[in-house]
Amino acid sequence: MKIYPWQQSVWQRLTSQKQRLSHALLLHGRAGMGKLDFAMHLSQSLLCASPKDGHACDVCPQCIWFKEGAHPDFKCIKPEEADTAEDAPKKKATKKTQISVEQIRQLIQLLSLTNHSTTAMRVVLIHPAEVMNTASANALLKVLEEPPNNTIFILVAHQIHRLLPTIISRCQAIAMPIPQRKVAIDWLESQQVGDPNGVLDYAGGAPLIALQNSGDFTAQSMVYQHLAKGGKLDTAACAGLLLEHGMEAALTLLQKWMFDLQLSTHALPSHYHMKLAKSLQALAKSVNLSALLDFQRELVQAKVTANHPLSQELQLEAILLNYKKVFKH
Ligand SMILES: [Zn+2]
């Protein structure tokens, strides 16, 4: 685990004050910037028995426990079942999206026990903190108001405005940096990502999302060749390609494409597909704007039922038939 290049200055600032670190940190900022990795790295370095230049040593028993996910003084709280959703896409529809009060109560119980190791430090990571409901947030607030000894809470939030103001005020808030474009591109290149500019645009400038999507991008470039045909689209061929990464990803791709198509109709630059600006501009000439808005609404609706396992191919083909109607003949 490493600190990303764009996080170096925050890292140095935090670790230089390690001895007087606040008992609760709130790392906040846009998704896909590596906040969770940063929080994990910080947690490990706080628990490490012999950190080097502020970084975890990676070899002491504390670090080994941590990397095995078995450190007794590290507790990571995230929405229940979010883990299994990744391994079993079918379960996605039932994915829990909240941190329950029961999880926080169990945490409080755990913290009331003495800590296990000689570092005499415990770390609690909560991610993403904004998915605590009112009950769980209030339960956590009580702990933050009377924090147990030698315990550091690290809250990670994509949307800080969704947190209770009382929770924010109990934490040292740290705005996590967004990399400059060149830094992000250099980093993607170092990760052997082909077409780093294209994937970074598609990810809305978020380097970790770009890296995650980079494998899909070759297939996607074929999808765009289809979509660029507008009213002459081959729906069956396009649906097949789109579904390679699942219904939700297909709908997201269509939403981003329509977003940029709409920008193009107003002669505005693309947000996600800068390299395809010419195709978009050509396509925009034949767009019926009200049909485009209807189609965008349809995509939002379709996302609600995106994980329904039945007849995704038929559903997507029906959606693509309506895509063709966006264009005047
Ligand atoms: Zn260590």
Residues whose N, C-alpha, C, O or C-beta is under 5 A from the ligand:
A	BS01	ZN	C48 A49 S50 A56 C57 D58 V59 C60 C63
